[in-house]
Amino acid sequence: MKHIQEKFWASADWVLLEIIPPKNIEKSPKPMEALFIGFCGAEKSFNPIELFIDGAFTDYMSLEIVGDSGTVHFYIRTMKKYRHLVEAHLYAQYPDVEIVEVPDYVNDVPRVIPNSQWDIWSSDLGFSKDNAYPIRTYQKFEESVTGKMIDPLAGLIEAMGKLGPNQKLWLQWIIQPTKTSWAEKEGKKLAEKLKGRTKENENLLKMILSDLIDVFSNLFKALSEPIDFSQEAKKEEQPLEFRLSPGERDVLKAVEENLGKPQFYVRPRYAYVGRRENYDKGVGINAFFGAIRQFSDENLNALKPNTTKTTAYHIFIESRLRYLQRKQLRRYRDRSMDGEGGLLVMSSEELATVFHLPDMNVLAPSLTRVETKRGGAPSNLPIE
């Protein structure tokens, strides 16, 4: 299956688009949701021949933020057939944005790393809790006093802008639309559990034992006097607002609101690549993970590195480390959905939080922006 899927995917034509935001954006990340909702049209069903003979699977695209020697760039890597979709939705929401087709930046570094001159540290990102729990989204980044929103990407852009020469920090969010049944089947299970409507660890054996105990406990009583079945009726269930604490109600509300939005399978992957002479893990790793902690909510969910991180311990450290580093670099180059651990599931609101065009309050000089405002020619311009 892996072989035929790679063959199917190799036949696709790809394009890398750089998204250059204008200087005076005064919008929240919400308009970016329109792009993700539009991409939901890529989800479709396949017949057995397409699945097991052709290796077909649902299309995906990659949302990428790149720090390169102190400058920050936004990219979307998509199949050519979706280029017009991306451009239409972005121009509709951000009329002054500039979208340019560019060469793939991953080709700026050697294909085999680590080597004598280059080093790499990489990891996929995972959730600390179940997929149905949302991370802290842009709606929670509002000041209580002024009502002004703090851009969720401000800290990440600043961290990427601190990189020195020949240092690169890559972040990609590979997204694929889910089937509508995911929220109905998987997500609703958690919501029902939070409401207390499902019993944990209940199985057939426990149900049989419970019935047998009930029968024998009433057997001798039935020989001497009639049983009043009205007394055996279950107690009326308390209303939900009395069974849950205020914090539990807030969590349940956040989960149900998150499940009501379009959902995507997501493979987030991060890599810090640079030349050895000024390779600084304090900036490239610690500062990065410090910046993404602002998406964490201790009552809901948080992003963290998973088991793919390029770290080895105990025996054969050097050889195992080189293997992990080269495997992660290959996956990043290919924008592969492969990786240890399952795929994350994120809503359109969560994706808009982690990938959107920064507003005008993000003053980082490292962020590339459109220098001049575009405009059409006057309709009364004399033409000979």
C-alpha positions as CSV (number, residue, x, y, z in Angstrom):
1,M,0.0,0.0,0.0
2,K,2.8,2.4,0.9
3,H,4.5,1.7,-2.5
4,I,1.4,2.3,-4.6
5,Q,0.4,5.4,-2.6
6,E,3.8,6.9,-3.1
7,K,3.5,6.2,-6.8
8,F,0.1,7.8,-6.9
9,W,1.3,10.9,-5.1
10,A,4.4,11.2,-7.2
11,S,2.2,11.9,-10.2
12,A,0.8,15.1,-8.7
13,D,2.0,18.5,-9.8
14,W,2.9,20.8,-6.9
15,V,3.5,24.5,-6.5
16,L,4.9,26.5,-3.6
17,L,3.2,29.9,-3.1
18,E,4.7,32.6,-0.9
19,I,2.1,34.6,0.9
20,I,3.3,38.2,1.5
21,P,1.0,40.0,3.9
22,P,0.2,43.7,3.5
23,K,1.4,46.3,6.0
24,N,-2.0,47.4,7.3
25,I,-4.0,44.3,8.2
26,E,-6.6,45.0,10.9
27,K,-8.3,41.7,10.8
28,S,-8.3,38.8,13.3
29,P,-7.3,35.3,12.1
30,K,-11.0,34.4,11.5
31,P,-10.9,35.3,7.7
32,M,-8.3,32.6,7.2
33,E,-10.9,30.0,8.1
34,A,-12.6,30.7,4.7
35,L,-9.6,29.1,3.0
36,F,-9.7,26.0,5.1
37,I,-13.5,25.6,4.7
38,G,-13.1,26.0,0.9
39,F,-10.4,23.2,0.9
40,C,-13.0,20.8,2.5
41,G,-14.2,20.2,-1.0
42,A,-11.1,18.1,-1.6
43,E,-12.5,15.3,0.6
44,K,-14.1,12.5,-1.4
45,S,-14.8,8.8,-1.3
46,F,-12.9,6.2,-3.4
47,N,-14.0,2.8,-4.6
48,P,-11.9,-0.3,-3.8
49,I,-10.1,-0.3,-7.1
50,E,-9.0,3.3,-6.6
51,L,-7.9,2.6,-3.0
52,F,-6.1,-0.7,-3.4
53,I,-4.9,-0.7,-7.0
54,D,-4.3,3.0,-7.8
55,G,-3.3,3.9,-4.2
56,A,-5.6,7.0,-4.2
57,F,-6.2,9.0,-1.1
58,T,-7.6,12.4,-0.2
59,D,-5.6,15.4,-1.3
60,Y,-3.8,17.6,1.2
61,M,-1.8,20.9,1.3
62,S,0.9,22.2,3.6
63,L,0.9,25.4,5.5
64,E,4.4,26.6,6.3
65,I,6.1,29.3,8.3
66,V,9.8,29.7,7.7
67,G,12.5,31.6,9.5
68,D,15.6,32.0,7.3
69,S,18.7,33.9,8.6
70,G,16.5,36.4,10.5
71,T,13.7,36.8,8.0
72,V,10.2,35.2,8.2
73,H,8.1,33.9,5.3
74,F,4.7,32.4,4.9
75,Y,4.2,29.6,2.3
76,I,1.4,27.3,1.1
77,R,2.4,24.2,-0.8
78,T,-0.5,22.8,-2.8
79,M,-1.3,20.9,-5.9
80,K,-1.6,23.1,-9.0
81,K,-5.3,22.3,-9.4
82,Y,-5.9,24.0,-6.0
83,R,-3.9,27.2,-6.8
84,H,-6.9,29.1,-7.9
85,L,-8.8,28.1,-4.8
86,V,-6.0,29.4,-2.6
87,E,-5.7,32.6,-4.5
88,A,-9.4,33.3,-4.7
89,H,-10.0,32.9,-0.9
90,L,-6.9,34.9,0.1
91,Y,-7.6,37.8,-2.3
92,A,-11.3,37.8,-1.2
93,Q,-10.3,38.2,2.5
94,Y,-7.0,40.2,2.0
95,P,-7.3,42.3,-1.2
96,D,-3.8,43.7,-0.8
97,V,-2.0,40.4,-0.2
98,E,0.7,39.3,-2.7
99,I,0.9,35.7,-3.8
100,V,4.1,34.6,-5.6
101,E,5.2,31.2,-6.9
102,V,8.7,30.6,-5.6
103,P,11.3,27.8,-5.7
104,D,11.2,25.3,-2.8
105,Y,13.3,26.6,0.0
106,V,14.2,23.1,1.2
107,N,16.6,22.9,-1.7
108,D,18.7,25.6,-0.1
109,V,20.3,23.0,2.2
110,P,22.1,19.7,1.4
111,R,19.9,16.7,0.9
112,V,21.9,14.7,3.4
113,I,22.1,16.2,6.9
114,P,23.8,16.0,9.3
115,N,27.3,16.3,7.7
116,S,30.5,18.0,8.6
117,Q,29.0,21.5,7.9
118,W,25.3,21.2,8.7
119,D,23.2,20.0,11.7
120,I,19.5,19.4,12.2
121,W,17.0,18.9,15.1
122,S,13.5,18.0,14.2
123,S,10.3,16.6,15.7
124,D,6.6,16.1,14.8
125,L,4.2,17.8,17.2
126,G,1.5,16.0,19.2
127,F,-1.4,16.8,21.6
128,S,-1.2,16.3,25.3
129,K,-4.9,15.1,25.4
130,D,-7.6,13.7,23.1
131,N,-8.0,15.2,19.6
132,A,-11.5,16.5,20.5
133,Y,-10.0,18.9,23.1
134,P,-9.2,22.2,21.4
135,I,-6.0,24.2,21.9
136,R,-6.2,27.9,22.9
137,T,-7.6,29.6,19.9
138,Y,-7.5,33.2,18.7
139,Q,-10.8,34.1,20.4
140,K,-9.0,33.7,23.8
141,F,-6.2,36.1,22.8
142,E,-8.2,39.2,23.7
143,E,-7.3,41.7,26.4
144,S,-10.0,42.0,29.0
145,V,-9.4,45.7,29.6
146,T,-9.0,47.2,26.1
147,G,-10.8,44.5,24.1
148,K,-7.8,44.4,21.7
149,M,-6.6,41.1,20.3
150,I,-3.0,40.0,20.8
151,D,-1.9,38.2,17.6
152,P,-1.2,34.5,18.5
153,L,1.7,34.4,16.1
154,A,3.6,37.4,17.4
155,G,5.8,35.4,19.8
156,L,6.6,32.8,17.1
157,I,7.5,35.4,14.5
158,E,9.8,37.1,17.0
159,A,11.5,33.8,17.9
160,M,12.1,33.0,14.2
161,G,13.5,36.5,13.6
162,K,16.3,36.0,16.1
163,L,18.1,33.4,13.9
164,G,21.6,34.1,12.8
165,P,23.2,33.8,9.4
166,N,22.7,30.3,7.7
167,Q,20.2,29.3,10.4
168,K,16.7,28.1,9.3
169,L,13.6,27.3,11.3
170,W,10.9,25.4,9.4
171,L,7.4,24.7,10.6
172,Q,4.8,22.9,8.5
173,W,1.1,22.0,9.1
174,I,0.1,19.3,6.6
175,I,-3.7,19.3,6.5
176,Q,-6.2,16.8,4.9
177,P,-10.0,17.1,5.3
178,T,-11.6,14.5,7.4
179,K,-14.9,12.8,6.7
180,T,-17.9,14.4,8.4
181,S,-18.4,11.2,10.3
182,W,-15.3,11.8,12.5
183,A,-16.9,14.4,14.7
184,E,-20.1,12.3,14.9
185,K,-18.3,9.1,15.9
186,E,-15.1,9.9,17.6
187,G,-15.6,13.4,18.8
188,K,-19.0,12.9,20.2
189,K,-17.7,10.0,22.4
190,L,-15.7,12.5,24.4
191,A,-18.6,14.9,24.7
192,E,-20.9,12.1,26.0
193,K,-18.2,11.0,28.4
194,L,-17.9,14.6,29.8
195,K,-21.6,14.7,30.2
196,G,-21.5,11.5,32.3
197,R,-23.7,9.6,29.9
198,T,-21.2,6.8,29.3
199,K,-19.7,4.4,31.8
200,E,-16.0,3.8,31.6
201,N,-14.6,0.2,31.3
202,E,-18.1,-1.3,31.0
203,N,-18.1,-4.7,29.2
204,L,-20.3,-7.6,28.6
205,L,-19.0,-9.7,31.6
206,K,-19.7,-6.9,34.1
207,M,-23.2,-6.5,32.7
208,I,-23.9,-10.2,33.1
209,L,-22.5,-10.3,36.7
210,S,-24.6,-7.2,37.6
211,D,-27.8,-8.9,36.4
212,L,-27.0,-12.2,38.2
213,I,-26.4,-10.3,41.5
214,D,-29.7,-8.5,41.0
215,V,-31.6,-11.8,40.4
216,F,-30.2,-13.7,43.4
217,S,-30.6,-10.7,45.8
218,N,-34.3,-10.6,45.1
219,L,-34.9,-14.4,44.8
220,F,-35.5,-15.1,48.5
221,K,-37.4,-11.9,49.0
222,A,-39.8,-13.0,46.2
223,L,-40.7,-16.2,48.1
224,S,-42.0,-14.5,51.1
225,E,-43.6,-11.3,49.8
226,P,-44.4,-9.6,46.5
227,I,-41.8,-7.3,45.1
228,D,-42.7,-3.7,44.6
229,F,-41.0,-2.8,41.3
230,S,-41.7,0.8,41.7
231,Q,-39.1,0.9,44.4
232,E,-36.5,-0.4,42.0
233,A,-36.9,2.4,39.6
234,K,-33.8,4.4,39.0
235,K,-33.3,7.7,40.6
236,E,-34.1,10.6,38.3
237,E,-30.9,11.9,36.7
238,Q,-29.9,15.3,37.9
239,P,-29.7,18.2,35.3
240,L,-26.4,18.6,33.7
241,E,-25.8,22.1,35.2
242,F,-25.9,20.5,38.7
243,R,-23.7,17.6,37.9
244,L,-20.8,19.6,36.4
245,S,-18.6,22.2,38.1
246,P,-18.2,25.6,36.3
247,G,-14.8,24.5,35.0
248,E,-16.2,21.2,33.6
249,R,-19.0,23.1,31.9
250,D,-16.5,25.4,30.2
251,V,-14.5,22.4,29.0
252,L,-17.7,20.7,27.6
253,K,-18.8,23.9,25.9
254,A,-15.3,24.4,24.3
255,V,-15.3,20.7,23.1
256,E,-18.8,20.9,21.5
257,E,-18.1,24.2,19.8
258,N,-14.8,22.8,18.4
259,L,-16.6,19.7,17.1
260,G,-19.1,21.9,15.3
261,K,-16.5,23.3,12.9
262,P,-14.9,21.5,9.9
263,Q,-12.2,19.1,11.0
264,F,-8.8,18.2,9.4
265,Y,-6.2,15.5,9.9
266,V,-3.0,17.3,10.6
267,R,0.7,16.4,10.7
268,P,2.6,19.3,12.3
269,R,6.4,19.0,11.8
270,Y,9.2,21.3,12.9
271,A,12.9,21.4,11.9
272,Y,15.8,23.6,13.0
273,V,18.5,23.4,10.3
274,G,21.8,25.4,10.3
275,R,25.5,25.5,9.8
276,R,27.5,24.2,12.7
277,E,29.6,27.3,13.3
278,N,26.7,29.2,14.8
279,Y,24.2,26.5,15.5
280,D,22.3,27.7,18.6
281,K,19.7,25.3,20.1
282,G,18.8,27.9,22.7
283,V,17.2,30.0,19.9
284,G,16.3,27.3,17.4
285,I,14.6,24.9,19.9
286,N,14.0,26.4,23.3
287,A,12.7,29.7,22.0
288,F,10.5,28.0,19.5
289,F,8.8,25.7,22.0
290,G,8.4,28.6,24.4
291,A,6.6,30.5,21.6
292,I,4.1,27.6,20.8
293,R,3.2,27.2,24.5
294,Q,1.0,30.2,24.1
295,F,-1.4,27.9,22.2
296,S,-1.7,25.7,25.4
297,D,-4.6,25.6,27.7
298,E,-4.1,23.5,30.8
299,N,-7.9,22.7,31.0
300,L,-8.1,21.8,27.3
301,N,-5.1,20.8,25.1
302,A,-1.5,21.7,24.4
303,L,1.1,21.1,21.6
304,K,4.3,19.2,22.5
305,P,7.1,17.2,20.6
306,N,6.2,13.6,20.1
307,T,8.5,10.5,19.8
308,T,9.9,11.5,16.4
309,K,12.2,14.1,18.0
310,T,15.8,13.6,16.8
311,T,17.3,12.5,20.1
312,A,19.1,9.3,21.0
313,Y,20.3,7.8,24.3
314,H,22.3,5.0,25.8
315,I,23.7,2.7,23.0
316,F,24.8,3.4,19.3
317,I,23.9,7.1,19.9
318,E,25.7,8.6,16.9
319,S,24.4,6.1,14.3
320,R,20.8,6.1,15.6
321,L,20.8,9.9,15.8
322,R,22.0,10.3,12.2
323,Y,19.3,7.8,11.1
324,L,16.6,9.8,12.9
325,Q,17.8,13.2,11.6
326,R,17.9,12.1,7.9
327,K,14.5,10.4,8.1
328,Q,12.9,13.5,9.6
329,L,14.6,15.7,6.9
330,R,13.3,13.4,4.2
331,R,9.8,13.5,5.6
332,Y,9.9,17.3,5.8
333,R,11.1,17.6,2.2
334,D,8.4,15.3,0.9
335,R,5.7,16.9,3.1
336,S,4.9,13.4,4.2
337,M,2.0,12.5,6.4
338,D,4.0,9.5,7.7
339,G,5.3,9.6,11.3
340,E,5.2,7.9,14.7
341,G,1.9,8.4,16.5
342,G,-1.5,9.1,15.0
343,L,-2.4,12.2,13.1
344,L,-3.8,15.1,15.0
345,V,-7.3,16.3,14.3
346,M,-7.8,20.1,14.3
347,S,-10.7,22.4,13.5
348,S,-10.7,25.3,11.0
349,E,-10.6,27.7,14.0
350,E,-7.5,26.0,15.5
351,L,-5.7,26.0,12.1
352,A,-6.5,29.7,11.6
353,T,-4.9,30.3,15.0
354,V,-1.6,28.6,14.2
355,F,-1.5,29.9,10.5
356,H,-2.8,33.3,9.4
357,L,-1.5,36.6,8.1
358,P,-0.2,38.7,11.1
359,D,-2.0,42.0,11.8
360,M,-0.4,45.4,11.7
361,N,0.5,45.2,15.4
362,V,3.1,42.6,14.8
363,L,6.0,45.0,14.3
364,A,8.8,42.4,13.9
365,P,11.3,43.8,11.3
366,S,12.1,40.2,10.2
367,L,8.5,39.8,8.8
368,T,8.4,40.2,5.0
369,R,5.5,42.5,4.0
370,V,4.1,44.1,0.8
371,E,5.8,47.5,0.4
372,T,3.2,49.1,-1.9
373,K,-0.5,49.0,-2.1
374,R,-2.0,47.4,-5.3
375,G,-4.8,49.1,-7.2
376,G,-6.6,48.8,-10.5
377,A,-6.3,51.3,-13.3
378,P,-9.0,54.1,-13.4
379,S,-11.9,53.2,-15.7
380,N,-11.8,56.5,-17.5
381,L,-8.1,56.2,-18.5
382,P,-7.7,57.4,-22.1
383,I,-6.4,54.5,-24.3
384,E,-5.4,55.1,-27.9
